[in-house]
Amino acid sequence: MSQSQQPTHDDRIALTRAIMNIVDAWGIPGPALLEVLALPAGTPVRALRRYRENTPFPDELAVMERIEHIIGIADALRTSYPHNPAMGALWMRQDNQRFEQRAPLDLIIEDGLPGLIAVRMHLDCSYDWYLDKGVN
């Protein structure tokens, strides 16, 4: 990738703020959010405040992978509930038969990356198809 295609520092801050708005709307508590985002070991919960303000997430593969899934889930929820954005956050907290009566949010918090993938696959049939066909 050429230098001109790399996101700027301001782009990374904007992405970080957007992700924090999404996970805050879902109601992921601070300590669990550190794990869900795969932030580096030893990151204090108080660091989350900086991510809401003006610090970009670390440019690490594990963090970026989770961000990609969070964006996919948020986009699928926006598509599913185009007239009421609050419904997506509500859906994330309701028990779901597909997840053995666990809320999608609980699945994400308890299972980490596999939980993120499972919720995204459930919401986004094109992503599920992408995985099923082994498209790279």
MOHU-V968046 format. One record per backbone hydrogen bond with DSSP energy under -1.0 kcal/mol. CO is the residue of the C=O (numbers start at 1). NH is the residue of the N-H. E is the energy in kcal/mol with one decimal. If there is no record, write none. Layout:
BEGIN
co=CO nh=NH e=E
co=CO nh=NH e=E
END
This chain:
BEGIN
co=2 nh=5 e=-1.4
co=3 nh=6 e=-1.1
co=8 nh=12 e=-2.4
co=9 nh=13 e=-2.1
co=10 nh=14 e=-2.4
co=11 nh=15 e=-2.5
co=12 nh=16 e=-2.4
co=13 nh=17 e=-2.6
co=14 nh=18 e=-2.3
co=15 nh=19 e=-2.6
co=16 nh=20 e=-2.6
co=17 nh=21 e=-2.4
co=18 nh=22 e=-2.0
co=19 nh=23 e=-2.7
co=20 nh=24 e=-2.2
co=21 nh=25 e=-2.1
co=22 nh=26 e=-1.9
co=23 nh=27 e=-1.1
co=23 nh=28 e=-2.0
co=29 nh=33 e=-2.5
co=30 nh=34 e=-1.8
co=32 nh=36 e=-2.8
co=33 nh=37 e=-2.5
co=34 nh=39 e=-2.2
co=35 nh=38 e=-1.0
co=40 nh=43 e=-1.9
co=44 nh=47 e=-1.8
co=45 nh=48 e=-1.9
co=46 nh=49 e=-1.1
co=47 nh=51 e=-1.4
co=48 nh=52 e=-1.5
co=50 nh=54 e=-1.2
co=50 nh=55 e=-2.0
co=58 nh=60 e=-2.0
co=60 nh=64 e=-2.8
co=61 nh=65 e=-2.5
co=62 nh=66 e=-1.7
co=63 nh=67 e=-2.3
co=64 nh=68 e=-2.3
co=65 nh=69 e=-1.6
co=66 nh=70 e=-2.6
co=67 nh=71 e=-2.7
co=68 nh=72 e=-2.1
co=69 nh=73 e=-2.7
co=70 nh=74 e=-2.8
co=71 nh=75 e=-2.7
co=72 nh=76 e=-2.1
co=73 nh=77 e=-2.6
co=74 nh=78 e=-2.3
co=75 nh=79 e=-2.1
co=76 nh=80 e=-2.3
co=77 nh=81 e=-2.3
co=84 nh=87 e=-1.8
co=86 nh=90 e=-1.9
co=87 nh=91 e=-3.0
co=88 nh=92 e=-1.9
co=90 nh=93 e=-1.0
co=92 nh=105 e=-2.9
co=96 nh=99 e=-1.3
co=96 nh=101 e=-1.5
co=97 nh=100 e=-1.7
co=102 nh=96 e=-1.2
co=103 nh=107 e=-2.3
co=104 nh=108 e=-2.2
co=105 nh=109 e=-2.6
co=106 nh=110 e=-3.1
co=107 nh=111 e=-2.5
co=108 nh=112 e=-1.7
co=112 nh=116 e=-2.3
co=113 nh=117 e=-2.6
co=114 nh=118 e=-2.4
co=115 nh=119 e=-2.4
co=116 nh=120 e=-2.5
co=117 nh=121 e=-2.8
co=118 nh=122 e=-2.0
co=119 nh=123 e=-2.1
co=120 nh=124 e=-2.9
co=124 nh=128 e=-2.1
co=125 nh=129 e=-2.5
co=126 nh=130 e=-2.1
co=127 nh=131 e=-2.3
co=128 nh=132 e=-2.6
co=129 nh=133 e=-2.5
co=130 nh=135 e=-1.8
END
